[in-house]
Amino acid sequence: MADSINGGNKKEMSMELRLLLAFLLMGAIMFSTQYFFKPATPPPLKKTAPAAQVAQPAPENATTPESTPAQAPAAAEPAEAATASAPTSPATPKQALPPYIIDTGVFRVVFSNQGANVRSWQLKKYKGNDDKPLELMNPAAAIEDPYPFSLYIPDQQPLARKVNWAYYQPAGDPVGLGLTYEFSDGHTTARKTFRFRKNSYLVEVSTELAIDGKPVPHMIAWRGGFGDLTVANPAGNEKTLFYDLTANKLVEQTARSAKNGPIANGGNYSFAGLADSYFAAVFLPVSNAAVRMATIPDFTRTALDERSQAFTGAAVSDGDSNHFELFVGPKDVDLLKSVNPKLEQVVDFGWLAFLAKPLFLIVNWFNDHAVHNFGWAIVLVTVVINFVLFPLKLSNMKSMRKMQALKPQIDVINLKYKNVGLRDPKKADQNQEVMDLYKKNGVNPMGGCFPMLIQIPFFIAFYKVFTVSVEMRGANWLWVTDLSQPEHLAIKILPIVMIVSQFVMQAMTPQAGGDPNQQKMMKFMPLLFGFMFYNFPSGLVLYYLTSNLVSMGQQWFFNHTEAALAAARSVEPPKKKIGRK
């Protein structure tokens, strides 16, 4: 069935916003429980057809085509000068040839002359969770035309099947970093050219397609999965993206956006392509021609998971024939900027970018110039943040000490209304008396939530840093093998230590007077936080644990100062004077 291209893009709630809502919800629960418990008496897409065959990665010892007569090196003409074959071109021999392997120092790319597409694209300097060189394509994709650099022609599916499964004639270049494929059946002609560079993540790609000499519009596709497919839920990390120069913004789409069918976009784009959390494959036009792009939902499995998942496929074009520079590699900020200033936008720090990006740069600086370890860099930056915020925290500590000193007076109010039900109008009077007492003594009843509230923006910013910064990917610290992922242990140590630190911190913090039921509920908050953090990136848990430990030291210091005693004395009721008889 031919693919159709529809418009539409439903915006999804970001993970940062979900985290913020989770924290705010917990804060609301902590604050509102006193109004719901009666105070006690004071003390006492659409699925495509399976492909005809499933890709198999080329063997590691596969010989390069230079060793066979059929693929003897020959100087290939430049992509710009290439022209479509005439309709009288002789037919290409139908012959399967050994895979053609190109090794640039950063890539190991395996081409097949069947379809003139890629059967393996590995990043040699990065590894997956299987501890093997990172494979960026999905060799197990079971969809039509799944291989990267197949031609996408949604309104001419028979033609697409022909050119994507036909045997092409290859010719390598003299230095082994280029390759040209040509096909002809006497009427249909196709040509694909690839030019690699030594130790570079940039590739030059061009394609042409014609019938009887007349150019046929087509798109270059990368479908069936992209990026690190060894992580949990790889499909959920994948998206298409393009940078719209006219609107001056980055636009992202997912398979869910295209659930009703492929989405077509077009305009003046700086780049367009695919990305997951840490890697990108983006096409950069070499001319001022408008770029067309399609986001395609691909339901398929991976080599590590037999379940069908909705991966996001992409297809791009800049005219009847295509000529792009292609960046395939890590989303390293400095590397991206060196390729194209706009390409830095691929690293999306989210709506808290004003905080997340500086945090990343500071942690990166400490790693490069001081401790040479991202784990210890996180610890140092966290200590600095907590000491910078200490004046604000000190004000909150004084307020909490005042609330503790006001407990006897609050108990008197609670005793006065001990038989008042939740629906009794007098309940509002009780709450008002408590609030008036707080107001009179300059106490903020939300003070207990302040330590959590002040952490929220830093927590979300650090979360974003760990989910988009490839520099953090694979960074180790002590027993932690990858700070960007949860600990790879049966029992995760950092979250458990964090829970213990939460309980200790709770015991050290002055307990305000109030509903005992609420106080009992608060004792379970560390367990709730531990549950939340258990599967978060280890670096994020390390940040929060370090923050807890620093806060414990600051609380201990405050508890042993005159300022704590002065705060308590400031809210004591005046003593009654005893007159002389």
N, C-alpha and C positions, 0 to 999 in steps of 0.2 A: 504494500500500500504506500502510495506516495506521501511523503511528509508535507504537511501544510505549516505555514508560518503565521502565527497569530500575535497580536500585540497584547500588552498587559503586564503589570508588575506589582504584585501585592507586597507591601512592605511588612517585614516581620520584626517582632520584638527582639532587640539585641540581648545578648547574654549579660552585658553590663547593666541594662535596665532591669533585667530579671533579678540580678543580685541586689540592686538597690531596693527594689520592691520587697525582696525577702528580708533585708535588714530593717526596713521601715515597718514591715508587718510585725517582726519580732519586737521592735521598740514599742509599737502600739499595744501589743499584748502585754508587755511588761508594765506599761503605764496604766492600762485600762482595767486590769484585773481587780484593782481595789474597788471598782464600782460594780463589780459583778459577784463579789463574795461578801457575805455578811461578816462584819468585823467581830472578832471574838472578844470576850471580856478580857481586859488587860490583866497582866500577869497575875498571876499564877497563870501527570504524563502518559503518557500512553505507552504501552509495551510494544516493542518492535519484534520482528520475526528473528529466530535464531540464525546465526551466520552459518555458511556452508562448512566452515572449519574454524577451529579455535586456535588462536595464535600460540605457538610454542617458542619460548626464548631460545635464541641461538646458543649452541654450546660454547663454552668458554674458549675451547681450543679451535674454534671455527677458523678456517683459513681465509685470508682476505682475497678478494677477486683478482688482485694483481698476480696471484700464483696460477691462474687459469687462463688459457688462451682466449676464452670468451669474454674475459674482463680485463684484458691487457690495458694498462694505463694509456690514455690518449688525451691530449690537450682539448679541453672542452671550451666551446665558444662562450663569451660572457652572456649572462642571463639577459642583459639589456638588448643584446643583438639577436637573441633567439627569435625565430619566426615560426609560425605554424606550418606544418608540412603541407605540401600541395596535395590536392585530392588524388593525384595519380601516384602518391608515394607507395612504395612496395610494402606489403604486409610484414609486420614484425614476426619473426619465428616464434612459435609457441614452445618455449623451452624454459624449464625451471633451472635456475642457476644457483650455485652456492651463495649463502648470505654474504653481503658486502659489509664489512665492519670498518668503522671509522673511529679512531682513538685520538682525541685531541689533548689529552692530559686531564681534562675535567669531565669529558664525556666518553662513554663507550656506546656507540649507536650502531644498531644492526638493521640493515635494509634488506628487503626482499624484492626481487624483480617481479614477483606476482603482485600487481597493484602498485608497484614502485612506492611502497610505504614503509613505515618503521615497525619492526617487530620487537625491539627492545631499546630503551633509552635510559641509560644508567648515569647517575651522578657519582663519579669515582671518589669524591672527597666527603660524601655523606653516606650514612648507613641507616637502614630501617630497623624496626624492633626485632627483626630476625637476624640482625648483625651481619647482613649482606649488603653489598653496594646498593644504594637506593634506586629502585626501579620506578620511573615516573609514569609509565603507561601500564595499563591493565592487560596483561597477556591472556587473561581468561575471559575477556569481554565476549558475551554471546549475543551480539546484536549485528545487524547488517552493517557492513563497511566499518568495522570497529577500529581499524588501525589508524594511528596518527598519520596525517597527510594524505588520507583518502580524499577524493573530491566529493563535495556535497552539492547535489543538483536536485532540490526538492520536487521540482515540477517535471523532472525527466529521470525517474528512477531506473528504467531499463538501461539508459545510457550510463548512469552512475554505476550500476552493477557491472556493466561491461568494462569500463575503464578502471574500476577498482579491483577487479579480479583477473584482468588480462595479464599476460606476460610481457614485460617491457624489456628493451635492450639497453643495458647499462654501459657507461663509459666513465672510468675514473680519471682524475687529473694527475699530473706527474708527481705531485708531492703527497698524494693520498688524502687530501683534506677537502676534496670536492667530488661531486658525483652528478651525472646527468642521466636521466631515464627517458627513453622515447618509445612510443607505441604508435602503430598504424595498422589498420585493417584494409587500407585502400581508400576508405572514405572518412573514418574517424581517426584523428590524430591527437596525441597527448604528449606533453613534455613536462618533466619536472627537473628542476636544477637545485642543488644544495651546495653551498660553499661554507665550510667551517674554517675556524681560525685556531691556531695552536694556543692552548691554555686560555681560551676565551669562551664566555657563555653566549656569545653572539653568533648567529648563523644567518646566512643570506639564502632566502627561499623564493623561487619563482615557479609558477605553473602556467601552462597554456592548454587550451582544449579547442578543437575546431572540427566541424563536419563539412567536408568538401571545401575546405579553405575558409569557411565562414566561422569566426570566433563564437564560442558558446560560453555565456556567463556561467561561472561556477565559483565555489568557495572551497577554501582549504579547511579541513575538519580535523579536530582532535576529540575523539569520542570514547565512551566506555570507561572513563576514569582517568584522573590525573593526580599526581602528587604522591605523598606517602600513603600507600594502601595497606601498610602494616599496623597502623594505629587503629584504635577502637573507633567505629563509625566513620570511616574515611569519606563516605558519601556526604555526611553532614558538614564536613570541612571544605567541600569543594564549591566553587562558584565561578561564574563568568564575570568579567569586568571590562570596562572601557572608560577612558578619560575623555569627556566631552569638552573640547576646547571652547566651543561657543558658550556653553553654560558654566565652564570653568569648575567642573566637579567630576568626581569619580562615581560611576554607576555600577552597582553589583546586582547580579541576578543568580538564582539557584534553580535546581530542578523543580522545586516546589513552585517557584514563580511561573514556570512553564508547564504546570500540571495539565493545562488544557491544550497543549501543543507548543511547538517551537515558537519562540518570540523573535521577531525581527526588529533590529535597530539599525540606524544609519546616520552618518553625519561627519562632522569634522573632528576626528578622533586622533589624539596623540598616540594611543596604543589601544589594543583590544586583545583579549585572550582569556586564559584560565588561571586560576590560582587556588591553592589550598592554604592552610595556616602558615606554612613556612616557605613554599616554593611557588614559582610562577612560570607560565609559558605565554608570553605576550608578543603579539605581532606589531611591529612599528612600521608604518608606511614610509616609503622612501620618496614619495611624491606628494603633491598637495591634493590628490584625488580623494573624494569622499570614501569612507570606509563603511562597508556593510558588515553586520554581525548577526549571527543567529545563536540563541541559547536553546539547547535541545535536551529534553529529558531522556536519559538512557537507563532502562531498568536491566541490571545485569548483576552478576556475582563477581567475586574476586578469587584469587588462588587460595586465600586464607579463610574465606567465608562463602559457603554455598548458597546462603540466602540472597535473594534478589534485592538490590538496593537501587534507589533513584539517584544515579550519578548525573552530573551536569556536563553536557557536551557543548563544544563551541565550534563555530565555523565562521571564517572571515574572508573578505574579498575587498579589493580596491579597484575593480574594473573587470572588463571582459577577460583579461589575463591578470595575474597577480604577481606582485613583486614586493616582498617585505624583508625587513631585518627582523629576526626572531631572537628574543631573549628567553632562554630556558635555564633556570637556575634558582639559587636561594634568594629570598627576599631580604638581602643585606642592604641596609640603607645607603651606605657609602658606595657599594657596587652599583646599585640602581641609579644613584645620582650621576655616577660617571658615565653611564650609558645614555641617559636622557633625564634632565631635571624633573620632568613631570612623572617619571617612572617611580620616583620616591613615594608617590601617592598610593602605590600598591600596598605599602605597609600602612595599614589603616589602624591608627591608635584610638579610633572611636570618638564619641562625643566628649570624652575627658582627655582629649589629646593634649590640651594645654598643660595637663599634669602628668599624663602617662609618658609623653615623649621626653620631657626633661628628666623624669625618673630613670627612663631607659639610658639616656645619655650619661647621667651621673653614675649609675651602676656600671655602665660600660667603661667609663673613665677610671673608676676605682679598680676594675678588673685589669685594665690595660696598664695602669701606672702605679698601682699600689700593691694589691694582694694577689693578682694573677689567678683569681678563682672567683667565679660568679657567686658561689654560695657565701663566701666571706665578704664579698662586695655588698651583697644584700644585707648581711648582718650590720656592716658598718653604716650603710645608708639608713637603715632602720633606726639605729642608735642616734644618728644625727637628727632624723625627723622627730623622734620623741623628745630630744632635748630642746629643739626649736619650739615645739608645742608645749613645753613644760609650764610656761607662764599661764597659758589657758587652763591646763590641767590643774595647776595650783589653785586657781580660783574655784574650780569644781571641787577639789579636796576640802577646801574650807567650807563650802556649802554643804557637803555631805557630813562633815563633822558637826555643823550646826543642826542638821536634821537629826542626827543621833542624840544631841543634847536636848532637842525638843521632844524626845520620845515620851517623857513623863507627862507633859502637857497634852500631847496627842492622845495618850491613854485615858486621860480625864475626859476628853471629848468623846472618845469611843464608848466609855462607860456610861456617859450621859445618854447616848443613843443606842444602848446595847439591845433593846427590844424592838428597834425600828427595822422593818422589812425593806427589801430592795425597792418595792413599788410604793412605799410610803412617801408622801411628799416631804416628810421631815428628813428623809435621807439626803435631799438636796441641801437642807440646812446644815447637816453634819459635814458634808463635803465643803460647804462654804466656810464653815468655822475653821476647818483645817487649812484651807487655802488662805484665809485671812491671817492665820497664825504664821504661815510661811511668808506671806507678803510683809507682815509687820517686822519680821526678823531678817528680811532680805535673803530668803532661801528659795532656790529654784527647785521645784518638785521633780523636774525632769533631769536633775543633776546626775542621777544614777545611770541614765542612758547616755550621758555625754561621752564617756570613754569609747562607747561603741559608735556613736554618731561621728565623732572626730576621725575615726578610722575608716569610715565608709569610702570617702573619695580616694584615699590612698590604696585601700584594698582593691577597689574596682580598677584603679589605674594600674596597679601591679598585676592584676589578673590579665588585663589587656596586654601588658608588656610580655607576659609569658606565653600568650596565645598567638602573638604575631611576630615576635623577635626571633629570627632564626639563630641569632647569636646565643640565645639561652637554650636552644634545642641541643640536647646531648651534653649540656654542661653538668659536671659532677661536683659533689661536695660530700666529703667523708664517705658514708655508706650509700648515699644517694647517687644513682647512676645517671639520672636525667632530671634536672630541676624543672623542666617544662611538663613533666608527667607525674602522676602519683608514684609513690615508691613501689618498686618491683619486689615487694616482700609479701609473704602470706599475711603477716601482721605488720601494719604500717606503724613505724615508730614515732615519726614526727607528730601525727595527729593525736596519738595517745599522750605524748608528753605535753602537747598543747592543752589537752583537756585537764591534765593534772595542774598545769600552771593556771588555768582558769579558776579551778577550785581554790587554789592557794590565794590567788588574787582576790577572790570573793571573800575569803576569810579575813584578809588584811584590810579590806575596805570597810569603813564605818557603816553599820547597818542602821538605816533610818527607822523611825517608828512607823507603824502602819499595820495593815492587815496581815496577820500571821499566815493566812492562806496564800497571800501574794508572795510573802517571803519564802514559803516552802516551794512555790512554783519557780521562783528565781534560782533556787538551788539546782534545778535541773537544766538551767540554761547552758552550762558548759557541755553537757551531753548533747544538747541540740546543736551547738556549734561544732562539736566533734563529728557529729553525723554529717553536717554540711561540708566540713573540710576533708573528710576521709578520702575522697576521690578527687580533690583539687590538686593542681600542680604542686609538687613538693616545694618549689621556691616560694609559692604563695603561703604555704603553711609555715615555712621557715620565717618568712616576714612576720606573720602574726604571732608566732611563738616568741620571736626576738622582742617584738613590741610588748608582749605580756611580761617578759622577764625584766625589761627596762622599767616598765610601769610598776612592777613589784618593788624594784629598788627605789623608785621615786616615792612610792607610797610609804615604804618603811622609813625613808628619810623624813617625810612630812610628819608621820606619826610621832617622831621623836624630836620635834621642834616646838618652840614656844608658840609658833603660829597656830598649831593645832589646839593648844590649850586656850589661847586667846579667842579662837573662833567659838569654842564651846562656852566660854564664860560670857561671850557677848549676847547670848540668847537666854541666859538664866533669868528667871523672874526675880524682880527686886525683893530683897528680904524685908520682912515686916519689922519695923522698929518697935522695940519694947520700951514703953514709957515708964518713967519713975513714978512710984506711988507717992 
